[in-house]
């Protein structure tokens, strides 16, 4: 059983009737419902809960954290960011969605500005699978399309991904590295581009399949725990140097 926490600002859905109609249970609710299955145990957390819903043992009992943020990145406590960062380094998986590229946690893990070009005109997006053997691409065709989306375009100021799974093309002509994996410490990070709040992206079966696949990929493998620092020799030393 993979323990998943879906984190969302949950601001747009409470202040904009159009967005609330698309996501009546919040974006976090749509994602949680869309990836539900026998392999996962899902909980949700939002920005305005105490400690952003990530206090107590929540993070310690999370195998994979899914992060959606947009307009309130600056309101996320640095203390919570530090806790999430520590958990990733210790093995927790992190899936960062759409505007989460500007979240404090993603920028901390990447070490860059994570800036990009953008346009809100409802472009068609064609998402090409460029690594069809990757487990995050399981069950997809050569590409899938989203009829209306916010455009993100290169250059995307991120480190070169460990693996590039998807590239997006937009009808305005731009392209974007839209599915990127990283290893940070013992944890795995996946950035997935689609998901502007004014479009029903998180009801799209292919988008939900990618997120579900990414959960399984990012889940920690509970092998031997790594140790660091000063250690005794495994073999007898012949001399002291």
C-alpha positions in Angstrom: 0.0 0.0 0.0 1.4 3.4 -1.1 0.5 6.2 1.3 -0.2 9.3 -0.8 -0.9 12.9 0.3 -2.4 15.3 -2.2 -1.5 18.9 -1.3 -3.3 21.9 -2.8 -3.5 25.6 -2.1 -7.3 25.3 -2.4 -7.7 29.1 -2.9 -9.0 29.4 -6.5 -11.8 26.9 -6.0 -13.2 28.9 -3.0 -13.2 32.3 -4.6 -14.0 31.7 -8.3 -17.4 30.2 -9.2 -16.1 29.0 -12.6 -13.3 27.1 -11.1 -15.5 25.7 -8.3 -17.9 24.3 -10.9 -15.0 22.5 -12.6 -13.5 21.2 -9.2 -16.4 21.2 -6.7 -14.2 19.1 -4.3 -11.1 21.1 -5.1 -8.3 20.2 -7.3 -6.9 17.9 -4.6 -10.3 16.1 -4.5 -10.3 15.6 -8.2 -6.8 14.2 -8.2 -7.5 12.0 -5.2 -10.6 10.5 -6.8 -8.9 10.1 -10.1 -5.9 8.1 -8.8 -7.8 6.1 -6.2 -7.2 2.3 -6.3 -6.3 -0.7 -4.2 -2.6 0.1 -4.3 -2.9 3.5 -2.7 -4.2 5.1 0.5 -4.9 8.7 -0.2 -5.3 11.7 2.1 -5.4 15.4 1.3 -4.0 18.6 2.8 -4.5 22.3 2.0 -2.7 25.6 2.6 -5.0 27.1 5.2 -5.1 24.1 7.5 -2.8 24.3 10.6 0.8 23.7 9.4 -0.7 23.5 5.9 -2.1 20.1 6.7 1.4 18.7 6.9 2.1 18.8 10.6 2.4 16.0 13.2 3.2 12.7 11.6 1.6 13.4 8.2 4.9 13.7 6.3 6.4 10.7 8.2 3.4 8.7 7.1 3.5 9.8 3.5 5.3 7.8 0.8 4.5 10.2 -2.1 3.5 13.8 -1.8 1.6 15.4 -4.7 2.0 19.2 -4.8 -0.3 21.8 -6.6 0.2 25.5 -6.0 -0.2 28.7 -8.0 -0.9 32.1 -6.4 0.2 31.6 -2.8 3.6 30.1 -3.0 5.0 32.8 -0.7 2.5 31.9 2.1 4.0 28.4 2.5 6.0 28.3 5.7 9.7 28.0 5.3 9.6 25.5 8.2 7.2 23.3 6.3 9.3 23.5 3.2 12.3 22.4 5.2 10.4 19.4 6.6 9.3 18.4 3.1 12.8 18.8 1.8 14.2 16.6 4.5 11.6 13.9 3.9 12.5 13.9 0.1 16.2 13.5 0.9 15.3 10.6 3.2 13.2 8.9 0.5 9.7 10.3 0.2 8.6 10.8 -3.4 7.4 14.2 -4.6 5.2 14.9 -7.7 5.1 18.6 -8.6 2.2 19.7 -10.8 1.8 22.7 -13.2 2.4 26.0 -11.4 4.1 24.1 -8.6 7.3 24.8 -10.6 7.4 28.1 -8.7 6.8 26.5 -5.3 9.4 27.0 -2.6 10.0 23.3 -2.4 10.6 22.7 -6.1 12.9 25.7 -6.4 14.8 24.5 -3.3 15.3 21.0 -4.8 16.2 22.3 -8.2 18.5 25.2 -7.1 17.4 27.4 -10.0 14.7 30.1 -10.7 12.5 27.5 -12.4 11.2 30.3 -14.6 9.5 29.9 -18.0 7.4 31.5 -20.7 3.5 31.3 -20.4 0.3 32.3 -22.1 -3.3 31.9 -21.0 -5.3 31.5 -24.2 -6.4 28.0 -24.0 -3.9 26.5 -26.5 -4.3 22.9 -27.6 -1.4 20.9 -26.0 0.0 17.7 -27.6 2.1 15.8 -25.1 4.6 13.5 -26.8 6.0 10.5 -25.0 9.7 10.6 -25.6 10.6 7.8 -23.3 8.0 5.1 -24.0 9.8 2.5 -21.9 9.6 4.6 -18.8 7.1 3.3 -16.1 5.5 6.8 -15.9 4.5 6.4 -19.6 2.9 3.0 -19.1 -0.4 2.6 -20.9 -0.1 5.7 -23.1 0.1 6.0 -26.8 2.7 7.9 -28.8 1.1 11.1 -27.5 -2.1 12.5 -25.9 -3.8 15.8 -26.3 -5.5 18.3 -24.1 -7.9 20.6 -25.9 -7.4 23.7 -23.9 -4.5 24.5 -21.6 -2.3 27.3 -20.4 0.9 27.4 -22.5 4.3 26.9 -20.9 7.3 27.5 -23.2 11.0 27.1 -23.2 13.4 28.1 -21.9 12.4 26.3 -18.6 15.1 27.2 -16.1 15.6 23.8 -14.5 18.6 21.5 -14.2 18.9 18.9 -17.0 16.4 16.2 -16.0 17.7 12.7 -15.0 15.1 11.4 -17.4 12.8 13.3 -19.9 9.5 11.4 -20.2 7.3 14.0 -22.0 7.7 17.0 -24.3 4.7 19.3 -25.0 3.9 21.1 -28.2 1.4 24.0 -28.2 -0.6 25.3 -31.2 1.0 28.7 -30.8 4.3 27.0 -31.7 6.1 26.6 -28.4 7.5 23.4 -26.9 8.2 22.5 -23.3 9.9 19.8 -21.3 6.7 18.7 -19.5 7.6 15.4 -17.8 10.9 15.5 -15.9 12.4 13.2 -13.3 15.1 13.8 -10.7 16.7 12.0 -7.9 17.4 14.0 -4.7 19.1 12.2 -1.9 17.1 9.0 -1.5 14.0 10.5 -2.9 12.5 10.8 -6.4 11.0 13.9 -7.9 8.7 14.1 -10.9 7.6 17.4 -12.5 4.4 17.2 -14.7 3.3 20.3 -16.5 -0.5 20.1 -17.3 -3.1 21.5 -14.9 -4.2 25.1 -15.1 -7.0 25.7 -12.6 -9.5 27.1 -15.2 -9.5 24.0 -17.3 -10.7 20.4 -16.4 -7.3 18.9 -16.9 -7.5 16.7 -13.8 -10.6 15.0 -15.2 -8.5 13.9 -18.2 -7.9 10.1 -18.1 -4.4 10.3 -19.6 -3.3 13.0 -17.1 -4.6 11.0 -14.2 -2.9 7.9 -15.6 0.4 9.7 -15.7 0.0 10.9 -12.1 -1.0 7.4 -11.0 2.0 5.9 -12.8 4.2 8.6 -11.2 3.0 7.7 -7.7 4.1 4.1 -8.2 7.5 5.2 -9.7 8.2 7.7 -6.9 7.2 5.5 -4.0 10.3 4.6 -1.9 11.8 1.2 -2.2 12.4 0.0 1.4 15.8 -1.4 1.1 18.9 -1.0 3.4 18.9 2.4 5.0 22.0 4.4 4.1 24.3 5.6 6.8 26.7 8.5 6.7 29.5 10.0 8.7 32.5 8.4 10.4 32.5 4.6 10.2 34.7 1.7 11.4 36.5 -0.3 8.8 34.9 -3.5 7.4 38.3 -5.2 7.2 41.2 -5.3 9.7 43.7 -2.6 8.8 47.3 -3.8 8.5 48.7 -0.5 9.8 47.6 2.8 11.2 48.3 5.7 8.9 
